[in-house]
Structure formats: structure tokens, C-alpha cells
Amino acid sequence: MRLVPNVCALALALPLFACSAGDGVDTANANAAAPGSDAAARPFRVEPLGSFVQPWAMAFLPNGTLLVSQRGGELKLRTAEGNVLDVAGVPEVDEGGQGGLGDVVLHPDFRRNSFVYLSWVEAGEGSTRGAVVGRAQFIRTEDGAGLHNLQVIWRQAPKVAGRGHFGHRIAFGPDGLLYISNGDRQLFEPAQDPAQHLGKIVRLRDDGSTPPDNPWAARGGVTAQLWTMGHRNPLGLAFDSAGRLWEHEMGPQGGDELNLIERGANYGYPVVSNGSHYDGRDIPDHPTRPEYRAPLISWNPSVSPAGLMIYSGRLFPRWRGDAFMGALSGQSLLRIDLDGTSARQGDRWPMGARIREVEEGPDGAIYLLEDGQNGGSGRLLRLTPAP
């Protein structure tokens, strides 16, 4: 995720400052050029559908309308006709740096209960802050749209100073349970501390209670909510058709990762990483510590991954089952070949802008949100097969 430019400049002077190399620096040339990297050979046409201010996430409603969260604290509803409405009842957010209004997803049984789930950053005591997840009923009327009976169901603990690495991507699994990503908040060691949410993926029931079959449920408290540990800044969560959970996260200087998430696994950060510290000091690579789960793909230099979707539509039949992710500093869309529990990078298409979010639409098209930096606008793009 983006850090304001002066903060990333500071990262060059502070050896252990933990923003991603891609947060403020363009490192678009990752590894070798992937197939399909020539923009002129892109196998899709790009249709702009308007723009949003600092968009962060989107979710399609069953009728084809679209919810878009804006980091400043606004939730928008885009109608099928292209009109954009304000959604009332959005919580107050603590916006700044990488924080603000984050993810938006629908309950799996949305048609029956109308529940929408949001993540955002709230202020704590002093200068601390942390991510929260809440749910509310989405109601559309002739006069507009709104969130009703908003209830916070989970809070990231502890709240700490700083405005980076909240993570707070959310996804429902085929088990009906809610998975929430947590960044390490640029503090390193908390990712290995089971008494904190930071640097973990959390698994909850849809009301925020703890499932009894979580790996450390018997320990109670924060630890009982954890599903995996050892993450840096996870900004993508998606389930494939077999129910496997995939995740990507920003590495330090290099070492962005794609991981297959498995119950109770430890992914090693900050003990191991395929990247390095900002002062050039090495972090041991994953093979040096086989007890930690290694990524299936890592990127050096960074691409700054954001948004993750696994395609299942009909417009691009040869891509069914493949993963798609945006790249912020890489300013591109990446396709990843998934084959069971293995993965390899496929195409990488330059998009000329930082890509914050990727979703599949009900029409089978691929939808992207460009990142609006420094209060700017990012376009909503619809990708369909090239003629």
C-alpha cells in the first residue's frame, strides 16, 4: 500500500523502517519480462467507466450495481446506468497514510440477510490506531442507499502508533467463515507473537465469534482467533474453486510473496524473507529455515501487489481458475497460473497506472480500480476480450 512520499523518503534513512519498496518507488521491472507483457498485445480491451477518489475496494451486488470504498471514508454505489450515489451510514474512519476505509464484501447469504462487511481504521488512545471490521444491513430505497445497524464485530489488537501495514483485507470462505488479514504495522516482531493480531490471518464466524476448530482455539483470547502467522502486509485474499485460500503480501525491499494459506502455518516474517532491509542488510531467505512456509512465488524487485481475484467467468474461458492481482509500483495487471497447490507467474500487462483492486463482475468481465494517490482519482476499468 501507498505511503506518503516524505515517509518513504525517510525509509531510506532509517535502516529498519518497514514500508514496502513499492509503496512510493516505481520498481515496475520485476524479474524477467513475462509472456504478454507488450501492451500492444494485450488480449483484452479496456473500457473506462468513471473514476473515484482514492478507491480501495469494490463488491458487486446481485443486481449488478457496484459498491466502491474510498480511503477517505466514503462508500459509493455505482448503478447499472453509471450513476454514482453516496451510501449513508458509513463509520467515521481515521484516514491518513495507508489507513482509512478499506475492504467491502458481501455476506455469502446477502440475498437473504443484506449484510455488508467493511474494514476501516479507527483511532485509539493517544496517537494509536488499528483496523476494525464491522457489518451492517445494506438497504436501497427510492431516495438512495444506506448502511443500517452497523456493528463492529472485530478489532485489531493491539492498537499502535503509525499509519502503515493495516492489511485488513477480508474474505468469506466456502466454510461460511470470515478471514481477515493483518499487517505487522511496520513493527516486525509482532508477526511472530501469538498474543497479537499483527502479522496474522484471523478466522472468525460471521458474527465475530471464534470457531472452536481454529488451530489455537484452546488458548483463548487473541490467540484463539488466529489462523496463520508470520505475515508482513497481506493485501490480497481469495479462495479458489476447491476452497483453498490464496494470499499475497508486500515484502520489504523486494520479496513480495504469493502464498497458499494453510491452517496453523507460519510464513516466517520477519525471521525469513526473500527481500532485504532498506539499509541493504540481508534477511535470511526462506530455504535457510525450512520450518517456515515458503512462498510459491516471490518478486524481486517488488511489484507491490494489491487486490486478488481468482477467475471463474465465461468471457475468458482459458483463464478459469487463474489468479489475477494488481501491482501498485509495478503499474500492471498480473495473471498467475494456478494448478492445484502450485503456482507460477503467467502474463504481466502494463496498465500505465497503479492498480489497487481486481474483481470479477457478474458479466464475466474483469474490473480494475486504479489507485488514487495523494487524494487523487483512480479510474474504474472494465476488461473484456479484444475483438
Order of alpha helices (4+ residues) and beta strands (2+ residues): alpha-beta-beta-beta-beta-beta-beta-alpha-beta-beta-beta-beta-beta-beta-alpha-beta-beta-beta-beta-beta-beta-beta-beta-beta-beta-beta-beta
